[in-house]
Amino acid sequence: MKVYSETIFSFIQKANKMLRDILKNETSFNVRRSRFEYKGFLYPIDVIVFEGELIGYFDGNHYQIGLNKNLIYQAKDNLIKDILRHELAHYITFLFYGNDVLPHGEEFKHVCELFNFPDDVKKASMNFDLANAKTNSFHSEKILNKVKNLLRLSESSNVHEAELATLKANQLLIKHNLEFSGLESDQEFYVKKLLERKRKDAKISCIYDILKHFMVRPILSYGKESVSIEVTGTRTNIELADYVSGFLDAELERLWQRFKSDHNLKGLKAKNSFFYGLAHGYNQKMSQMEFSESDKHALVRINNQLDQHIERIYRRLSSASSNSSKDSRSFDLGKKAGKNLTINQGVKNSSTIKFLK
């Protein structure tokens, strides 16, 4: 999961400069301000910071190098430079040979030798233990459990009880976000990839729209051969969005199969229209929630803060709108499904931090 704060933005600026200096002084590439040239194409010098199992990684889909957040506090500059060299060697191996090579095979070693990188850079791991740098997420788990329980109550057949549970879940999220935004310490906010597809479709657009109601800012991130939903927000909101997206990925397909069978719906146009209608119906349901004036002002403040975060992270944003023609009957059936949609599945979790990739 990518993570950002004022401290991390400063570290990213420093790491990008280190990477640029390595490219300029230790390789034969033509280096510009934020890109380098290979075979007439310009490739980004782009470092991001993440929390996760690895010390570092190279993402060939988005041409990014990731560094673990704990390096900011526990690693000296020389070690960070060697990790950058290691991931840059993966980057260059990818440009030279493509994907069909072993991660630390002969091609990777050849690149390290070509640019006289130190022997430690060739290794798949480094003598640097991050395993004891664990994050205390007790507060996040506590909030998540409360919200999940309220969302389960929203399945009630009693309409008033269901609406009240949904409203209380939203109020709890508002309170959590206000507490977060009021912190005087260096605020951390996160970016996580939730779903990935080969291309944008109506289902991923539907999930994108529904996630907006969970106090994250979803965007469509286009890679070399894929499109994914990435969400920005607090740790708690990201984990909740992960939980919601995982549920929706399966539930939307189940609903489509049910409505297709019950109403004799056929073809891709009908399926796409059903998903667009479902998002529309869910949005209508949520827009009818009656918040207090103070909660409304809080939501404006939280949304403004999310907008500021994504403006610093992303240069260009993609929406999930569609201009394709719709089948009105399937769209209306989707609206009905969206108005009755409830979220009721569990959350996933992760592990330790050790290796370079």
C-alpha positions in Angstrom: 0.0 0.0 0.0 1.4 3.4 -1.0 1.7 5.9 1.8 2.2 9.7 1.8 2.8 12.5 4.3 4.8 15.8 4.3 7.8 13.8 5.6 7.3 11.2 2.8 6.9 13.8 0.1 10.3 15.2 1.2 11.8 11.7 1.1 10.4 11.0 -2.3 12.0 14.2 -3.6 15.3 13.2 -2.1 15.0 9.6 -3.5 14.1 10.9 -7.0 17.2 13.1 -6.9 19.4 10.1 -5.8 17.9 8.0 -8.6 18.5 10.7 -11.2 22.1 11.1 -10.0 22.7 7.4 -10.3 21.3 7.4 -13.8 23.3 10.5 -14.8 26.6 9.5 -13.2 26.7 5.7 -13.4 24.8 4.8 -16.6 25.0 5.8 -20.3 21.4 7.0 -20.6 20.5 10.6 -21.6 18.9 12.0 -18.4 16.5 14.8 -18.3 14.8 16.5 -15.3 12.3 13.7 -14.4 12.9 11.2 -17.3 15.6 9.2 -19.0 15.8 8.2 -22.7 16.1 4.7 -24.2 15.7 4.0 -27.9 14.0 7.3 -28.5 11.4 6.8 -25.7 11.4 8.7 -22.4 10.9 6.8 -19.2 9.9 8.3 -15.8 12.2 8.7 -12.8 9.5 8.0 -10.3 9.9 6.7 -6.7 6.9 6.0 -4.5 6.8 4.9 -0.8 4.8 1.9 0.5 4.0 -0.3 3.4 4.3 -4.0 2.8 6.4 -7.1 2.8 9.3 -5.9 0.6 12.2 -3.5 1.1 11.8 -2.3 -2.5 10.3 -3.2 -5.9 10.1 -2.2 -9.5 6.6 -2.0 -11.1 7.0 -2.5 -14.9 3.3 -1.7 -15.5 3.6 1.9 -14.2 7.5 2.3 -14.5 7.8 3.1 -10.7 10.3 2.1 -8.1 8.9 1.5 -4.6 10.8 2.0 -1.3 9.5 0.7 2.0 8.5 3.5 4.4 10.7 2.2 7.2 13.8 3.1 5.1 13.1 6.7 5.8 13.7 6.2 9.5 16.1 3.3 9.6 18.4 3.4 6.6 21.4 5.5 5.8 21.7 7.2 2.4 24.3 4.7 1.1 21.9 1.8 1.8 19.0 3.6 0.1 21.2 4.3 -2.9 22.1 0.6 -3.2 18.4 -0.3 -3.0 17.7 2.2 -5.7 20.5 0.7 -7.8 19.0 -2.8 -7.3 15.5 -1.7 -8.4 17.0 0.4 -11.3 18.8 -2.7 -12.5 15.3 -4.4 -12.6 14.0 -1.4 -14.5 16.8 -1.5 -17.1 16.5 -5.3 -17.3 12.8 -4.9 -18.1 13.7 -2.3 -20.8 16.4 -4.5 -22.3 14.8 -7.9 -22.1 11.1 -7.5 -21.2 9.2 -9.6 -18.7 10.3 -13.1 -19.7 13.4 -13.4 -17.7 14.2 -14.7 -14.2 14.0 -11.9 -11.5 17.7 -12.2 -10.5 18.9 -14.2 -13.4 21.8 -13.7 -15.9 20.2 -10.7 -17.6 19.8 -8.9 -14.3 23.4 -9.7 -13.3 24.6 -8.5 -16.7 22.9 -5.1 -16.2 24.6 -4.8 -12.8 28.0 -5.6 -14.3 27.4 -3.3 -17.3 27.1 -0.3 -15.0 29.6 -1.5 -12.4 27.0 -1.6 -9.6 28.4 -2.9 -6.3 28.3 -6.7 -5.7 25.6 -6.2 -2.9 23.3 -4.7 -5.5 23.1 -8.1 -7.3 21.7 -9.9 -4.3 18.0 -10.7 -3.9 18.1 -9.6 -0.2 20.2 -7.2 1.9 21.5 -7.3 5.4 18.8 -5.0 6.7 16.0 -6.2 9.0 12.7 -4.4 8.9 10.7 -7.2 10.5 10.4 -5.5 13.9 9.0 -2.3 12.3 5.3 -3.3 12.8 2.4 -0.8 12.6 0.0 -0.5 15.4 -3.4 -0.7 13.7 -5.5 -1.5 16.8 -7.5 1.7 16.4 -8.1 1.1 12.7 -9.3 -2.5 13.4 -11.6 -1.2 16.2 -13.2 1.4 13.8 -13.5 -1.2 11.0 -15.2 -3.7 13.2 -17.8 -1.2 14.3 -18.5 -0.1 10.7 -18.8 -3.7 9.5 -21.3 -4.5 12.3 -23.4 -1.4 11.3 -23.3 -2.4 7.6 -24.5 -5.8 8.5 -27.4 -4.3 10.4 -28.2 -2.4 7.2 -29.4 -5.8 5.8 -32.4 -5.6 8.1 -35.8 -6.1 6.5 -37.0 -3.1 8.6 -36.4 -0.2 6.3 -36.1 2.4 9.2 -33.6 0.2 11.0 -31.6 -0.4 7.9 -31.4 3.3 7.0 -30.5 4.2 10.6 -27.6 1.6 10.6 -26.3 3.0 7.3 -26.5 6.5 8.7 -24.6 5.6 11.9 -21.9 3.8 9.8 -21.4 7.1 7.9 -21.4 9.2 11.0 -18.7 7.0 12.6 -16.5 7.4 9.4 -17.0 11.1 9.5 -16.0 11.3 13.2 -12.9 9.1 12.4 -11.9 11.3 9.5 -12.3 14.5 11.6 -10.1 13.1 14.3 -7.5 12.2 11.6 -7.6 15.6 10.0 -7.2 17.4 13.3 -3.9 15.7 14.2 -1.0 18.1 14.6 1.6 15.4 13.8 2.7 14.5 10.3 -0.4 13.1 8.7 -0.1 9.9 6.7 -2.5 9.0 4.0 -2.5 6.0 1.8 -3.0 4.8 -1.8 -3.9 1.2 -2.5 -4.7 -0.7 -5.7 -7.9 -2.6 -5.1 -8.9 -4.2 -8.4 -7.1 -4.7 -11.7 -8.5 -5.5 -15.1 -7.1 -5.7 -18.7 -9.4 -2.9 -19.7 -12.1 -0.6 -18.2 -15.6 -2.1 -18.1 -19.0 -1.3 -16.6 -18.4 -3.5 -13.5 -15.2 -1.7 -12.5 -16.9 1.7 -13.2 -19.8 0.6 -10.9 -17.4 -0.3 -8.1 -15.6 3.0 -8.6 -18.8 5.0 -8.2 -19.9 3.1 -5.1 -16.5 3.4 -3.4 -16.9 7.2 -3.3 -19.4 6.8 -0.5 -16.7 5.3 1.8 -14.6 8.4 2.3 -11.9 7.4 -0.1 -11.1 9.1 -3.4 -11.0 6.4 -6.1 -9.2 6.9 -9.4 -8.7 4.8 -12.5 -5.0 4.1 -12.9 -4.0 3.0 -16.4 -0.8 0.9 -16.7 0.9 -0.5 -19.7 -1.5 -3.4 -20.2 -4.2 -2.9 -17.5 -6.5 -0.5 -15.6 -7.0 -0.6 -11.9 -8.9 1.2 -9.2 -6.6 3.0 -6.7 -8.1 4.6 -3.6 -6.6 7.4 -1.5 -7.5 8.0 2.2 -6.7 7.1 5.8 -5.6 3.6 6.7 -9.0 2.8 8.1 -10.9 4.0 5.1 -8.5 2.2 2.7 -9.0 -1.1 4.6 -12.8 -0.5 4.5 -12.7 0.2 0.8 -10.6 -3.0 0.3 -13.3 -4.9 2.1 -16.1 -3.2 0.1 -14.5 -3.7 -3.3 -13.8 -7.4 -2.6 -17.4 -7.9 -1.7 -18.7 -6.0 -4.7 -16.5 -7.8 -7.2 -18.3 -11.0 -6.4 -21.7 -9.7 -5.4 -22.3 -7.6 -8.6 -21.6 -10.7 -10.7 -24.0 -12.7 -8.5 -26.7 -10.0 -8.9 -26.3 -9.9 -12.7 -26.6 -13.7 -13.0 -29.8 -13.6 -10.9 -31.4 -10.7 -12.7 -30.3 -12.1 -16.1 -32.1 -15.4 -15.3 -35.2 -13.9 -13.7 -35.8 -11.2 -16.4 -34.3 -12.9 -19.5 -31.6 -10.3 -20.0 -29.1 -11.0 -22.9 -25.9 -9.6 -24.3 -23.1 -7.3 -23.2 -25.1 -4.1 -23.6 -27.7 -5.4 -21.1 -25.0 -6.4 -18.7 -23.2 -3.1 -18.9 -26.5 -1.2 -18.5 -27.4 -3.3 -15.5 -24.1 -2.3 -13.8 -24.4 1.4 -14.7 -28.0 1.3 -13.3 -26.8 -0.4 -10.1 -24.3 2.3 -9.4 -27.0 4.9 -10.1 -29.4 3.2 -7.7 -26.9 3.0 -4.9 -25.9 6.6 -5.4 -29.6 7.6 -5.2 -30.1 5.6 -2.0 -27.0 7.3 -0.4 -28.0 10.8 -1.5 -31.2 10.4 0.4 -29.4 10.0 3.7 -30.3 12.9 6.0 -27.2 14.2 7.8 -27.0 17.0 10.4 -25.6 20.4 9.4 -22.4 19.7 11.3 -21.9 16.4 9.5 -22.6 18.0 6.1 -19.9 20.6 6.9 -17.5 17.9 8.0 -18.1 15.9 4.8 -17.2 19.0 2.8 -14.0 19.4 4.8 -13.1 15.7 4.4 -13.7 15.8 0.7 -11.6 18.9 0.3 -8.8 17.3 2.1 -9.0 14.2 -0.1 -8.9 16.4 -3.2 -5.8 18.1 -1.9 -4.1 14.7 -1.3 -4.8 13.4 -4.8 -3.7 16.6 -6.5 -0.3 16.1 -4.9 -0.1 12.4 -5.9 -1.6 12.3 -9.4 -0.9 14.7 -12.3 -3.8 13.4 -14.5 -7.0 11.9 -13.2 -9.3 9.5 -15.0 -13.0 9.2 -14.4 -15.2 6.2 -14.9 -18.0 7.8 -16.9 -19.3 6.2 -20.1 -21.0 7.6 -23.2 -22.1 4.2 -24.5 -25.8 3.6 -25.2 -27.8 1.9 -22.5 -30.6 -0.7 -22.5 -33.2 1.1 -20.5 -34.9 -2.0 -19.1 -31.6 -3.5 -17.8 -30.6 -0.1 -16.5 -33.8 0.2 -14.5 -33.4 -3.3 -13.1 -29.9 -2.4 -12.1 -31.2 0.7 -10.3 -33.6 -1.5 -8.3 -30.7 -3.8 -7.3 -28.5 -0.8 -6.3 -31.2 0.6 -4.0 -31.3 -2.7 -2.2 -27.6 -3.4 -2.2 -26.0 -4.0 1.3 -22.3 -4.7 2.1 -21.7 -7.7 4.3 -18.3 -9.4 3.9 -15.0 -9.6 5.9 -11.6 -7.9 5.7 -8.2 -9.2 4.5 -4.8 -8.6 6.1 -1.1 -8.8 5.5 2.3 -9.9 6.9 6.1 -9.1 7.2 8.8 -7.1 5.5 12.1 -8.6 4.3 13.1 -8.9 0.7 14.0 -6.9 -2.4 12.2 -7.7 -5.6 
